[in-house]
Amino acid sequence: MDDSNGKRNVSRRALLRASAGTVALSGVGSVHATGDAAGASQFDDDCPEATLEPSMTDCEGTTMEGCADDHPATTALRSSVTDALETQYPDVDALLDAGYKPYFDTLETGDDSWSHWLSPAFIGDDDLLDPTRPESVLVDNESWRSLGVMFIATDEGEPVEPPAVYGADDDEQRCSPWHAHTGLPGRFAWWFYQQTYEQSSGDDSLEFPCRTPCMLHVWRVDHPESVYAHDAPPEEYRDLPPADEPEFDTDAVPGEDDLDWTALPDAIVPDRLPADLSPTAPVGLEFGR
């Protein structure tokens, strides 16, 4: 049954079928469905924007037209983000202490050099665009240091209309660079986050969204495209020294070993990883990329 937000309750078995369909259909281009050939029609009407491959869409009312890296509002936001990352969330140790949960982006084979860390507490509150309470921190997997933040427009975990960084609705210089994910990898990843870190009943069914909430990146390091660019800055722009030796038990060393699930202590790693929930899909599924 669909709810008013256009979401659908699906069982784990149905989700696994949907994930399995990514292998069979990934080579045929853009398919507006999230299931296999036999079950595609039941999802197509519910999620007309959905694709099997990663895809994004602008959120309603958002625009990059007025966004400029040297605008006072942008420089102020970036400065506040940088200060928060340097003082509160500089590295993986600090993120774990602050309650952030790891999500490693393992479906995309092109760039696994950065990862998202998510805060259930900040996703669950109603603060938006607060640099001291970022819903997600973006981490360089080589240095284990924070690169930027990803704001997620939610209130008590539910998607809401995002605010502009600056400018009124009728202002040609308005900057509101929010995006949502409509591809199966991003949608599955949001479901995985909720199932793993917000679901307490142990139930195998959970609302599977037609799209993710709206998201916005702000990079503390220089980026050749924009402070608000979607993809991570190239590695040559990440002039970050390796993080100090972590306080948690690990054989991995920042700057020498890539940060991934195997580098973290067992207590941090979820019982079920994306690959466990989608055993026929490639390795896993990404969040927010």
C-alpha positions in Angstrom: 0.0 0.0 0.0 1.3 3.5 -0.9 1.3 6.3 1.6 0.8 10.0 0.9 4.5 10.5 0.3 4.5 8.1 -2.6 6.4 5.4 -0.7 5.8 1.8 -0.7 6.1 -0.8 2.0 8.1 -3.7 0.7 9.3 -6.9 2.2 13.0 -7.9 2.4 12.3 -10.6 -0.1 10.8 -8.1 -2.6 13.8 -5.8 -2.1 16.2 -8.6 -2.8 14.3 -9.4 -6.0 14.6 -5.7 -6.9 18.3 -5.7 -6.2 18.8 -8.8 -8.3 17.2 -7.0 -11.2 20.0 -4.5 -11.4 22.3 -7.2 -12.7 19.9 -8.4 -15.4 18.8 -5.0 -16.6 21.9 -2.8 -16.0 23.0 -3.2 -19.6 19.9 -2.0 -21.3 20.1 1.7 -20.5 17.6 3.7 -18.5 14.8 1.5 -17.2 12.0 3.2 -15.2 11.5 0.4 -12.8 13.1 -1.0 -9.7 12.3 -4.7 -10.1 13.1 -7.5 -12.5 11.4 -7.9 -15.8 8.5 -9.8 -14.3 7.9 -7.4 -11.5 8.9 -4.1 -13.0 5.3 -2.9 -13.8 4.3 -2.9 -10.1 6.9 -0.3 -9.3 6.9 1.8 -12.5 3.6 3.6 -11.8 4.6 4.3 -8.2 8.0 5.7 -9.0 8.0 7.2 -12.6 11.4 8.9 -12.1 13.1 5.8 -10.9 16.0 4.3 -12.8 18.1 1.2 -12.2 21.4 3.1 -12.6 22.5 5.9 -10.4 20.5 9.1 -11.2 19.7 12.5 -9.6 17.1 15.2 -10.0 16.9 18.8 -8.8 14.6 19.3 -5.8 11.6 21.4 -6.3 12.4 25.1 -6.4 16.1 24.6 -6.3 18.6 26.3 -8.5 22.4 26.7 -9.0 21.9 29.9 -11.1 22.9 32.3 -8.4 25.5 30.2 -6.7 29.0 31.6 -6.6 31.9 30.4 -4.5 32.9 34.0 -3.7 29.4 35.1 -2.6 29.5 36.3 1.0 26.9 33.7 2.1 28.8 30.9 0.4 32.2 32.0 2.0 30.5 32.3 5.4 28.9 28.8 5.1 32.1 27.2 3.9 34.1 28.9 6.7 31.6 27.6 9.3 31.7 24.1 7.8 35.5 24.2 7.9 35.6 25.3 11.5 33.2 22.6 12.6 35.1 19.9 10.7 38.4 21.1 12.2 37.2 21.4 15.7 34.4 18.9 16.1 34.6 16.3 13.3 38.2 16.2 12.0 38.6 12.5 11.6 37.1 9.1 12.0 37.8 8.9 15.7 35.8 12.2 16.3 33.0 11.0 14.1 32.6 7.8 16.1 32.7 9.7 19.3 29.9 12.0 18.0 27.7 9.1 17.0 28.2 9.1 13.3 27.6 5.8 11.4 29.7 4.7 8.4 28.4 4.1 5.0 30.9 2.9 2.4 29.9 3.5 -1.2 30.6 0.1 -2.7 28.4 -0.2 -5.8 30.2 2.5 -7.8 33.5 1.1 -9.0 34.8 4.4 -10.4 35.6 6.3 -7.1 35.7 4.5 -3.8 38.2 7.0 -2.3 35.6 8.8 -0.1 32.8 7.8 2.1 29.7 9.1 3.8 29.2 9.1 7.6 25.7 9.7 8.8 24.3 11.0 12.1 20.9 9.6 13.1 20.6 12.3 15.7 21.0 15.2 13.2 19.0 13.5 10.5 16.3 13.1 13.2 16.2 16.8 14.3 14.7 19.8 12.5 17.9 21.8 12.1 18.8 22.5 8.4 22.0 23.9 7.1 23.6 24.0 10.5 27.4 23.5 10.1 27.7 22.4 13.7 25.1 19.6 13.2 25.7 18.2 9.7 23.6 15.2 8.9 26.5 13.6 7.0 30.3 14.1 7.0 32.2 13.2 3.8 35.5 11.5 4.6 38.7 10.9 2.5 39.4 7.2 2.7 43.1 7.6 2.4 43.8 10.2 5.1 40.8 9.3 7.2 40.1 13.0 7.5 36.9 15.0 6.8 36.6 16.6 3.4 33.2 18.2 3.7 29.6 17.8 4.8 26.3 16.7 3.2 23.2 18.4 4.5 20.1 16.3 4.3 16.7 18.1 4.3 14.7 16.1 6.9 12.5 16.8 9.9 12.3 13.8 12.4 13.8 11.7 9.6 11.1 12.6 7.0 12.0 14.6 3.8 11.1 18.3 3.8 11.4 21.2 1.4 15.0 22.5 1.7 15.9 26.1 2.3 18.0 28.3 -0.1 21.5 29.0 1.0 20.7 32.6 0.0 18.2 34.6 -2.1 14.4 34.9 -2.1 12.2 32.7 -4.3 11.9 35.4 -6.9 15.6 36.4 -6.8 17.6 35.7 -9.9 20.7 35.4 -7.7 19.0 32.7 -5.5 21.3 29.8 -4.6 19.7 26.5 -3.6 21.8 23.7 -5.0 19.9 20.7 -3.5 19.5 17.4 -5.3 17.8 14.1 -4.7 18.6 10.6 -5.9 16.1 8.7 -8.0 18.3 5.8 -9.1 18.0 2.4 -7.4 21.5 2.6 -5.7 20.8 5.8 -3.9 17.3 4.8 -3.0 18.4 1.4 -1.7 21.2 3.1 0.3 18.7 5.5 2.0 16.6 2.4 2.8 19.7 0.6 4.1 20.5 3.5 6.4 17.0 3.6 7.8 16.8 -0.2 8.1 20.2 -0.4 9.9 20.3 2.7 12.1 16.6 3.8 12.6 14.6 0.5 12.5 14.3 -0.9 16.0 11.6 -3.5 15.6 13.7 -6.0 13.6 10.9 -6.1 11.0 12.0 -7.0 7.5 9.7 -4.4 5.9 10.3 -0.7 5.7 9.2 2.1 3.4 11.2 2.0 0.2 11.3 5.6 -1.2 10.8 6.7 -4.7 13.6 9.2 -4.1 16.0 10.2 -1.3 15.5 13.3 0.7 17.1 16.5 -0.8 20.9 16.7 -0.2 23.5 19.4 -0.5 27.3 19.1 -0.4 29.7 21.8 1.0 33.4 21.0 0.6 36.0 22.4 3.0 38.9 21.7 0.6 39.2 23.5 -2.8 37.1 22.0 -5.6 37.6 22.8 -9.3 33.9 22.7 -10.0 32.2 24.4 -7.0 32.0 24.5 -3.2 28.6 22.8 -3.8 29.8 20.2 -6.4 28.3 16.8 -6.2 31.3 14.6 -6.8 34.3 14.7 -4.4 37.3 16.9 -5.4 40.1 15.1 -7.3 42.7 13.6 -5.1 45.3 16.3 -5.9 43.0 18.8 -4.2 43.0 16.7 -1.0 46.1 18.0 0.7 45.3 16.5 4.1 47.9 14.8 6.4 46.9 11.4 7.6 44.8 11.3 10.7 46.5 10.4 14.0 46.6 6.8 15.0 43.0 5.9 15.9 42.0 5.2 19.4 39.8 2.2 18.4 41.3 -1.2 17.9 42.4 -1.7 14.3 45.3 -3.0 12.3 44.8 -0.4 9.6 46.9 2.8 9.6 45.6 6.2 8.2 47.6 7.2 5.2 48.7 3.6 4.5 45.5 1.6 4.5 42.2 2.6 2.9 39.3 3.2 5.3 36.6 0.6 4.8 34.5 -1.8 6.8 37.5 -4.0 7.5 39.4 -1.1 9.1 36.7 -0.6 11.7 36.2 -2.6 15.0 33.5 -5.3 14.9 31.3 -3.3 17.3 31.0 -0.5 14.6 30.2 -2.8 11.7 26.5 -3.6 11.1 25.4 -7.2 11.3 24.1 -6.9 7.7 26.0 -4.9 5.1 24.5 -3.8 1.8 26.1 -6.8 0.1 24.3 -9.1 2.6 20.9 -7.5 1.7 21.5 -7.6 -2.1 23.6 -10.8 -2.6 23.3 -10.8 -6.4 24.1 -7.1 -6.9 27.7 -6.0 -7.4 29.4 -5.9 -4.0 27.0 -3.4 -2.4 25.0 -0.2 -3.0 26.0 3.4 -2.5 24.5 6.2 -0.4 24.0 9.7 -1.8 26.6 9.6 -4.5 
